[in-house]
Amino acid sequence: MKALTWHGKSDIRCESVPDPKIEDAGDVVIKVTACAICGSDLHIYDGVIPGMESGDILGHETMGEVVETGSGVSKLKVGDRVVVPFTISCGECFFCKRGFFSGCERSNPNKELAAKAWGHSPAGLFGYSHLLGGFAGGQAEYLRVPYADVGPIKVPSHLTDEQVLFLSDIFPTGYMAADFCDIQPGDTIAVWGCGPVGQMAIKSAFMLGAERVIAIDTVPERKAIAAQSGAIVLDFMDEDIFERIQELTNGRGVDASIDAVGSEAHGTGSFDSVIDRVKQATFMGTDRPHVLRQAIHCTRNFGTVSIVGVYGGFLDKIPMGSAINRGLTFRMAQTPVQRYLPILLQRIEEGQIDPSFIITHRASLEEGPELYKTFRDKQDGCVKVVLKP
């Protein structure tokens, strides 16, 4: 089959690789009908995610049709149309039983490696490093899906692939980011980063009852989409974000902040972001957490900081004194996608949201390597890429 494979920093190739096959009784194999390039894939493209090996198949936003099932699969059959969560979860361990599917204790075969880096291992993920299992990803013509009775959700025929594809990651992640904010009537929520997850967080914050959403970015196309969703848009290259948020909130700060940027915050937006970039380039730091610092300072006393941007290592100079003395709550996670799937599918079916609004580019797998570069460099108005094998 054809698949997008990683061969080092900025080196993505469309290659022929062996077809996946059933390896366990709980597996299914799907024929991929649509997949996407995620913003977190760009961290792999930029070489900042550890545990990648040459030839690894990328991708964790995938849907398709079941073409083969293992003998132990009871909930799916050949011909079913499914969306596949990026989190691989057993459904039976301590965390899965409590709804924390992204903390699954069984699905990462390399959990000892992850534990060395992070203390404990999260769940295995599709197409996202050998620290998280080394599972082949879904930017391919076919995908093996382990624990298939727990992960994939069947989707109705009247919904298009593009309406439901993002149930695999960015819609649940953006919704979780807003859910973490415990939004009350009248609340003002700030979202740093208007990429695909940030856009879903903006939509979700309004769905959950926010009165105002402040969106922070500098890319024209992303700012325009955020404005169309009803957000107040601030450009961090044109104005002091802390001062503007103070003005907009009468000096109190926002009720909650969402960091939808993560480890690769823009390198020239402020003095401390420049220092972060220098430290990362000289191997003195693993991540660039400027956005997280700013979110902490901009959140009101006893407010919430919701973190869904990807961080990989140790963050430098986080203002914990501010957070502790002002009573902030931090909430963060790799999204336990299965927890959110039923309610979000229902919202799509009821017409509350059509997640396809975010798509700007549609292409074949063969065009994938060039579109990785286009997406990373924010060229050609690229906000979200969908590939159709």
C-alpha positions as CSV (number, residue, x, y, z in Angstrom):
1,M,0.0,0.0,0.0
2,K,1.0,3.7,-0.2
3,A,1.6,5.6,3.0
4,L,3.3,8.7,4.3
5,T,6.5,7.9,6.1
6,W,9.0,9.8,8.2
7,H,12.7,9.8,7.4
8,G,14.0,12.6,9.5
9,K,13.4,16.3,10.1
10,S,11.4,17.8,7.2
11,D,11.7,14.5,5.3
12,I,8.2,13.0,4.6
13,R,7.8,10.5,1.8
14,C,4.9,8.8,0.1
15,E,6.2,5.2,-0.3
16,S,5.0,1.7,-0.9
17,V,5.0,-0.3,2.4
18,P,3.7,-3.7,3.5
19,D,-0.1,-3.9,3.9
20,P,-1.3,-4.2,7.5
21,K,-2.7,-7.5,8.7
22,I,-4.7,-8.8,11.7
23,E,-2.2,-9.4,14.5
24,D,-4.6,-10.0,17.4
25,A,-8.1,-11.3,17.8
26,G,-9.3,-7.8,18.7
27,D,-8.0,-6.1,15.6
28,V,-9.7,-4.8,12.5
29,V,-8.2,-3.5,9.3
30,I,-9.8,-0.5,7.6
31,K,-9.6,0.8,4.1
32,V,-8.9,4.5,4.7
33,T,-11.3,6.9,2.9
34,A,-10.1,10.1,4.5
35,C,-7.2,11.2,6.8
36,A,-5.7,14.5,7.8
37,I,-2.5,16.2,8.7
38,C,-2.7,17.3,12.3
39,G,-0.9,20.3,13.9
40,S,0.8,17.9,16.3
41,D,2.2,16.0,13.2
42,L,4.2,19.2,12.5
43,H,6.1,18.6,15.7
44,I,7.3,15.3,14.2
45,Y,8.0,17.1,10.9
46,D,10.1,19.6,12.7
47,G,12.0,16.9,14.6
48,V,11.1,17.8,18.1
49,I,9.2,14.5,19.0
50,P,11.6,11.8,20.4
51,G,11.3,8.2,19.6
52,M,10.8,8.4,15.8
53,E,12.4,5.9,13.5
54,S,13.1,6.1,9.8
55,G,10.2,4.7,7.9
56,D,7.5,5.2,10.5
57,I,4.0,5.6,9.0
58,L,2.5,8.9,10.2
59,G,-1.0,10.0,10.9
60,H,-3.6,9.8,13.7
61,E,-6.8,11.4,12.2
62,T,-8.3,8.6,10.1
63,M,-11.6,7.1,9.1
64,G,-12.6,4.4,6.6
65,E,-14.4,1.2,5.9
66,V,-13.8,-2.1,7.8
67,V,-12.4,-4.7,5.4
68,E,-11.2,-7.4,7.8
69,T,-12.0,-8.3,11.4
70,G,-10.2,-10.4,14.1
71,S,-12.0,-13.4,15.6
72,G,-12.6,-11.6,18.9
73,V,-14.3,-8.5,17.4
74,S,-18.0,-8.3,18.2
75,K,-19.1,-4.7,17.6
76,L,-17.8,-4.2,14.1
77,K,-18.3,-6.1,10.8
78,V,-16.9,-5.8,7.3
79,G,-18.5,-2.9,5.5
80,D,-19.0,-0.7,8.6
81,R,-17.9,2.9,8.2
82,V,-15.9,4.1,11.2
83,V,-13.9,7.0,12.6
84,V,-10.8,5.9,14.6
85,P,-9.8,7.8,17.7
86,F,-6.1,8.7,17.9
87,T,-5.9,7.1,21.4
88,I,-5.6,3.3,21.5
89,S,-7.4,2.0,24.6
90,C,-8.2,-1.4,26.0
91,G,-11.4,-0.5,27.7
92,E,-10.8,-2.8,30.7
93,C,-7.9,-1.3,32.7
94,F,-8.1,1.0,35.7
95,F,-8.1,4.2,33.6
96,C,-10.3,3.0,30.8
97,K,-13.0,2.0,33.2
98,R,-12.9,5.5,34.6
99,G,-13.2,7.1,31.2
100,F,-9.5,8.2,31.1
101,F,-8.9,6.3,27.8
102,S,-5.7,8.2,27.0
103,G,-4.2,6.9,30.2
104,C,-4.7,3.2,29.2
105,E,-2.3,0.9,31.0
106,R,-2.2,-1.8,28.4
107,S,-2.1,-0.3,24.9
108,N,1.5,1.0,24.8
109,P,3.9,-1.9,24.3
110,N,6.8,0.4,24.9
111,K,5.5,1.8,28.2
112,E,8.9,1.3,29.9
113,L,10.4,3.8,27.5
114,A,7.6,6.3,28.1
115,A,7.9,5.9,31.8
116,K,11.6,6.8,31.7
117,A,10.7,10.1,30.0
118,W,7.5,11.0,31.9
119,G,7.4,8.9,35.1
120,H,4.4,6.8,33.8
121,S,3.2,5.9,30.4
122,P,0.1,7.2,28.7
123,A,-1.9,5.1,26.1
124,G,-0.5,4.1,22.8
125,L,-1.2,6.5,19.9
126,F,-1.4,5.9,16.1
127,G,1.6,7.2,14.1
128,Y,3.2,9.1,17.0
129,S,6.7,7.8,18.0
130,H,7.9,4.6,19.6
131,L,7.6,6.2,23.0
132,L,3.9,5.8,22.4
133,G,3.9,2.3,20.9
134,G,5.4,2.7,17.5
135,F,2.0,2.0,15.9
136,A,1.6,2.5,12.2
137,G,-0.4,5.6,11.5
138,G,-3.4,6.3,9.2
139,Q,-2.0,8.5,6.5
140,A,-2.1,5.4,4.4
141,E,-4.4,3.3,2.2
142,Y,-5.1,0.8,5.0
143,L,-4.8,0.9,8.8
144,R,-4.7,-1.9,11.5
145,V,-6.8,-0.8,14.5
146,P,-6.1,-2.7,17.8
147,Y,-8.8,-3.0,20.5
148,A,-11.4,-2.3,17.8
149,D,-14.4,-2.9,20.0
150,V,-13.3,0.0,22.2
151,G,-12.0,2.6,19.8
152,P,-13.7,3.2,16.4
153,I,-17.2,4.6,16.3
154,K,-19.7,3.8,13.5
155,V,-21.0,6.8,11.7
156,P,-24.3,7.1,9.9
157,S,-24.4,7.1,6.1
158,H,-26.1,10.5,5.8
159,L,-23.0,12.3,7.2
160,T,-20.0,12.9,4.9
161,D,-16.5,11.8,5.6
162,E,-15.5,15.5,6.1
163,Q,-18.2,16.1,8.6
164,V,-17.1,13.3,10.9
165,L,-13.3,12.8,10.2
166,F,-12.3,15.2,12.9
167,L,-14.0,13.2,15.6
168,S,-10.7,11.3,15.5
169,D,-8.8,14.1,17.3
170,I,-9.2,17.8,16.7
171,F,-12.9,18.2,17.5
172,P,-12.8,16.2,20.8
173,T,-9.5,17.9,21.7
174,G,-10.9,21.4,21.1
175,Y,-14.1,20.5,22.9
176,M,-12.2,19.0,25.9
177,A,-10.2,22.2,26.0
178,A,-13.4,24.2,26.5
179,D,-14.9,21.6,28.8
180,F,-11.9,21.9,31.1
181,C,-12.8,25.6,31.5
182,D,-16.0,24.8,33.4
183,I,-17.7,27.6,31.5
184,Q,-20.4,29.6,33.3
185,P,-22.9,32.1,31.8
186,G,-21.1,35.4,31.1
187,D,-17.6,33.9,31.0
188,T,-14.8,35.2,28.8
189,I,-12.5,32.6,27.5
190,A,-9.1,33.3,25.8
191,V,-7.7,30.8,23.2
192,W,-4.1,31.0,22.2
193,G,-3.6,29.6,18.7
194,C,-6.2,29.6,16.0
195,G,-5.0,26.4,14.2
196,P,-7.5,23.6,13.8
197,V,-7.6,22.7,17.5
198,G,-7.9,26.3,18.5
199,Q,-10.8,26.8,16.1
200,M,-12.6,23.8,17.5
201,A,-12.0,25.2,21.0
202,I,-13.5,28.5,20.0
203,K,-16.6,26.9,18.5
204,S,-16.9,24.6,21.6
205,A,-16.5,27.4,24.1
206,F,-19.5,29.2,22.5
207,M,-21.5,25.9,22.4
208,L,-20.8,25.4,26.1
209,G,-22.1,28.9,27.0
210,A,-19.2,31.4,26.9
211,E,-20.3,35.0,26.4
212,R,-17.1,36.1,24.8
213,V,-14.1,34.2,23.3
214,I,-10.8,36.1,22.7
215,A,-8.7,34.4,20.0
216,I,-4.9,35.1,19.7
217,D,-2.9,34.5,16.5
218,T,-1.1,36.3,13.7
219,V,-2.0,34.2,10.6
220,P,-4.5,36.1,8.5
221,E,-6.5,33.1,7.3
222,R,-6.8,31.7,10.9
223,K,-7.8,35.0,12.3
224,A,-10.5,35.3,9.7
225,I,-12.0,31.9,10.6
226,A,-11.9,32.8,14.3
227,A,-13.7,36.1,13.6
228,Q,-16.4,34.2,11.5
229,S,-17.0,32.0,14.6
230,G,-17.7,35.2,16.6
231,A,-14.4,35.6,18.5
232,I,-12.7,38.8,19.3
233,V,-9.4,38.4,17.5
234,L,-6.1,39.8,18.8
235,D,-2.8,39.7,16.8
236,F,0.2,39.1,19.0
237,M,2.5,40.8,16.5
238,D,0.5,44.0,16.6
239,E,-0.4,44.5,20.2
240,D,0.5,43.6,23.8
241,I,-1.8,40.7,24.5
242,F,-1.7,41.1,28.3
243,E,-2.6,44.8,28.1
244,R,-5.4,44.2,25.6
245,I,-6.9,41.4,27.7
246,Q,-6.7,43.7,30.8
247,E,-8.7,46.3,28.8
248,L,-11.2,43.8,27.6
249,T,-11.8,42.4,31.1
250,N,-11.7,45.6,33.1
251,G,-8.4,44.6,34.7
252,R,-9.6,41.3,36.0
253,G,-8.3,38.8,33.4
254,V,-10.2,36.1,31.5
255,D,-12.2,33.5,33.3
256,A,-10.2,30.7,31.6
257,S,-7.4,30.4,29.1
258,I,-6.7,27.7,26.5
259,D,-3.2,27.0,25.3
260,A,-3.8,25.4,21.9
261,V,-0.2,26.1,20.7
262,G,2.1,23.9,22.7
263,S,5.8,23.4,22.3
264,E,6.5,25.4,19.2
265,A,5.2,28.9,20.1
266,H,6.1,31.6,17.6
267,G,9.7,32.7,17.9
268,T,9.5,36.4,17.6
269,G,6.3,37.4,19.4
270,S,8.0,38.6,22.6
271,F,11.3,38.8,24.3
272,D,10.8,35.6,26.3
273,S,9.7,33.7,23.2
274,V,12.9,34.7,21.4
275,I,14.9,33.4,24.4
276,D,12.9,30.1,24.3
277,R,13.8,29.7,20.6
278,V,17.5,30.3,21.3
279,K,17.5,27.8,24.2
280,Q,15.8,25.1,22.0
281,A,18.2,25.7,19.1
282,T,21.2,25.4,21.4
283,F,19.8,22.3,23.2
284,M,19.3,24.2,26.5
285,G,15.6,23.6,26.5
286,T,13.1,21.1,25.1
287,D,10.0,23.3,24.5
288,R,9.1,26.9,23.9
289,P,6.4,27.7,26.5
290,H,5.9,31.4,26.0
291,V,2.1,30.9,25.4
292,L,1.7,29.0,28.7
293,R,3.4,31.8,30.6
294,Q,1.2,34.4,29.0
295,A,-2.0,32.4,29.6
296,I,-1.1,32.2,33.3
297,H,-0.6,35.9,33.6
298,C,-3.8,36.7,31.6
299,T,-6.1,34.4,33.7
300,R,-8.1,35.9,36.5
301,N,-7.6,34.9,40.1
302,F,-9.1,31.4,40.7
303,G,-9.5,30.9,37.0
304,T,-8.5,27.9,34.9
305,V,-5.7,27.3,32.4
306,S,-6.6,24.5,30.0
307,I,-3.6,23.0,28.1
308,V,-4.1,20.9,25.0
309,G,-1.1,22.1,23.0
310,V,1.6,19.3,22.8
311,Y,4.6,19.6,25.1
312,G,7.2,17.0,25.2
313,G,9.7,17.7,27.9
314,F,10.8,20.1,30.6
315,L,9.4,23.7,30.5
316,D,11.6,26.6,31.6
317,K,10.6,29.5,33.8
318,I,6.9,28.8,34.3
319,P,5.5,31.5,36.7
320,M,4.2,29.0,39.3
321,G,4.4,31.8,41.9
322,S,1.6,33.7,40.0
323,A,-0.4,30.5,39.6
324,I,-0.2,29.5,43.3
325,N,-0.7,32.9,44.8
326,R,-3.7,33.6,42.6
327,G,-5.4,30.2,42.9
328,L,-5.3,29.0,39.3
329,T,-6.4,25.6,38.3
330,F,-4.5,23.7,35.6
331,R,-6.2,21.1,33.5
332,M,-4.5,19.2,30.7
333,A,-4.5,15.8,28.9
334,Q,-4.0,13.8,25.8
335,T,-7.7,13.6,24.9
336,P,-9.6,10.5,26.0
337,V,-11.4,10.6,22.7
338,Q,-13.7,7.7,23.3
339,R,-15.2,9.7,26.3
340,Y,-16.4,12.4,24.0
341,L,-17.4,10.6,20.8
342,P,-21.1,9.9,21.4
343,I,-22.0,13.5,22.5
344,L,-20.0,15.1,19.7
345,L,-21.4,12.8,17.0
346,Q,-24.8,13.9,18.3
347,R,-23.9,17.5,18.1
348,I,-22.9,17.0,14.5
349,E,-26.1,15.1,13.7
350,E,-28.2,17.8,15.2
351,G,-26.5,20.5,13.1
352,Q,-24.9,22.3,16.1
353,I,-21.5,22.2,14.3
354,D,-20.1,21.1,11.0
355,P,-16.4,20.5,11.6
356,S,-15.6,20.6,7.9
357,F,-15.6,24.4,8.1
358,I,-11.9,24.2,9.0
359,I,-10.8,22.4,5.7
360,T,-8.7,24.5,3.3
361,H,-6.9,21.9,1.3
362,R,-7.9,18.5,-0.1
363,A,-5.4,16.3,-1.8
364,S,-4.1,12.8,-2.5
365,L,-1.5,10.9,-0.4
366,E,1.1,11.5,-3.1
367,E,0.7,15.3,-2.5
368,G,1.0,14.8,1.3
369,P,4.8,15.4,1.6
370,E,4.5,18.8,-0.1
371,L,1.4,19.7,1.9
372,Y,3.3,19.0,5.2
373,K,5.6,21.8,4.2
374,T,2.8,24.1,3.0
375,F,1.0,23.5,6.3
376,R,4.1,24.0,8.5
377,D,5.0,27.2,6.6
378,K,1.4,28.5,6.6
379,Q,1.5,29.1,2.9
380,D,-1.3,29.2,0.4
381,G,-3.8,30.0,3.2
382,C,-3.4,26.4,4.5
383,V,-5.2,25.8,7.8
384,K,-6.3,22.1,7.5
385,V,-5.3,19.4,5.1
386,V,-7.5,16.4,4.3
387,L,-6.0,13.6,2.2
388,K,-8.1,11.0,0.4
389,P,-6.2,7.8,-0.5
